[in-house]
């Protein structure tokens, strides 16, 4: 919770459900764990674009939201657009 408050992510909590239920893109990716260097974790990355400002939701294999971000630009989103593209809204 400190992470959410410290980075002021509470201001867009209400968008999380919409990003999960109506994403513009969903990517499947294996990412390294910060706590264990020898372990990779599977994530689904949900991306929703709001007036050229993407919101990114990382959901682990167990279905837990690991993190979410409201980015300032489309360019910042590229670091999350990795792995296998599972779904793209046309």
C-alpha positions in Angstrom: 0.0 0.0 0.0 2.9 2.4 0.7 3.9 2.0 -3.0 0.5 3.0 -4.1 0.3 6.1 -1.9 4.0 7.1 -2.4 3.7 7.1 -6.2 0.1 8.6 -6.1 -1.4 5.7 -7.9 -4.6 5.9 -5.8 -5.8 8.7 -8.2 -6.6 6.2 -10.9 -7.8 3.1 -8.9 -11.2 3.5 -10.6 -9.6 2.8 -14.0 -8.1 -0.6 -13.0 -11.4 -2.6 -13.6 -11.9 -1.0 -17.0 -8.3 -1.7 -18.0 -8.8 -5.4 -17.0 -12.2 -5.9 -18.6 -11.7 -3.7 -21.7 -8.0 -3.6 -22.6 -6.8 -2.3 -26.0 -3.9 -4.8 -25.8 -3.0 -7.9 -23.8 0.6 -9.2 -23.8 2.0 -12.4 -22.2 5.5 -12.1 -20.9 8.0 -13.8 -18.6 9.8 -11.3 -16.4 12.6 -11.7 -13.9 11.7 -11.4 -10.2 13.1 -8.5 -8.2 13.2 -10.6 -5.0 14.7 -13.7 -6.6 17.3 -13.3 -9.4 17.0 -16.9 -10.5 13.2 -16.9 -10.9 11.1 -15.7 -13.8 7.4 -15.0 -13.4 4.6 -15.1 -16.0 2.6 -12.0 -16.4 -0.3 -10.8 -18.5 0.1 -7.1 -19.3 -3.1 -5.3 -20.0 -2.9 -1.9 -21.7 -5.6 0.7 -22.2 -5.1 3.9 -24.0 -6.7 7.1 -22.7 -6.2 10.1 -24.8 -2.6 9.0 -25.7 -1.8 8.3 -22.1 -1.6 4.5 -21.5 -2.6 2.7 -18.3 -0.7 -0.6 -17.8 -1.9 -3.4 -15.5 0.5 -6.3 -14.7 -1.4 -9.5 -13.6 0.6 -12.5 -12.4 -0.2 -16.2 -13.2 -2.3 -16.5 -10.0 -4.5 -13.6 -11.2 -3.1 -11.1 -8.7 -2.5 -7.5 -9.8 1.2 -7.1 -9.3 1.4 -3.4 -10.4 -0.2 -0.7 -12.4 1.0 2.4 -14.0 -0.4 5.5 -15.6 2.2 6.6 -18.1 2.9 10.0 -19.5 3.5 9.0 -23.1 3.0 6.3 -25.7 6.8 5.9 -25.9 6.9 4.8 -22.2 4.5 2.1 -23.0 7.0 0.3 -25.3 8.8 -1.3 -22.4 5.6 -3.2 -21.5 4.8 -4.3 -25.1 6.9 -7.4 -24.9 6.4 -11.1 -25.3 3.5 -12.5 -27.1 0.6 -10.3 -28.2 -2.6 -12.2 -27.0 -5.2 -9.7 -28.0 -5.5 -6.3 -29.7 -8.7 -4.3 -30.0 -9.1 -3.2 -33.6 
